[in-house]
Amino acid sequence: MLDRLGFEERDRRNLLVVMAIVAVVMAIVSEGTLAVRLVVGLITGVMSGAMFVISTVVINRYKPAHW
């Protein structure tokens, strides 16, 4: 599916890195039980991944030719 959006192999790797870092950081800094922290990390990781996909698709579609 990501191939249809113009994602390259590098973009997929960066997506996973961004999602993992955000999820881990939010799980560490949130308050609550372990289950609550994991849910918070999961939700924010997915949300950051969605925003990464949207911004990458927009950049790839409208970037100047000399990039």
Contacts in CASP RR format, 6 or more apart in sequence:
PFRMAT RR
TARGET T0000
AUTHOR 0000-0000-0000
METHOD contacts of the structure
MODEL  1
MLDRLGFEERDRRNLLVVMAIVAVVMAIVSEGTLAVRLVVGLITGVMSGA
MFVISTVVINRYKPAHW
2 11 0 8 1.000
2 12 0 8 1.000
2 53 0 8 1.000
5 53 0 8 1.000
5 56 0 8 1.000
5 57 0 8 1.000
5 60 0 8 1.000
6 57 0 8 1.000
6 60 0 8 1.000
7 15 0 8 1.000
7 53 0 8 1.000
7 56 0 8 1.000
7 57 0 8 1.000
7 60 0 8 1.000
11 56 0 8 1.000
11 60 0 8 1.000
14 52 0 8 1.000
15 49 0 8 1.000
15 52 0 8 1.000
15 53 0 8 1.000
15 56 0 8 1.000
18 48 0 8 1.000
18 49 0 8 1.000
18 52 0 8 1.000
19 45 0 8 1.000
19 46 0 8 1.000
19 48 0 8 1.000
19 49 0 8 1.000
19 52 0 8 1.000
20 45 0 8 1.000
22 41 0 8 1.000
22 44 0 8 1.000
22 45 0 8 1.000
22 48 0 8 1.000
22 49 0 8 1.000
23 41 0 8 1.000
23 42 0 8 1.000
23 44 0 8 1.000
23 45 0 8 1.000
23 48 0 8 1.000
24 41 0 8 1.000
26 40 0 8 1.000
26 41 0 8 1.000
26 44 0 8 1.000
26 45 0 8 1.000
27 37 0 8 1.000
27 38 0 8 1.000
27 40 0 8 1.000
27 41 0 8 1.000
28 37 0 8 1.000
30 36 0 8 1.000
30 37 0 8 1.000
30 40 0 8 1.000
30 41 0 8 1.000
31 37 0 8 1.000
END
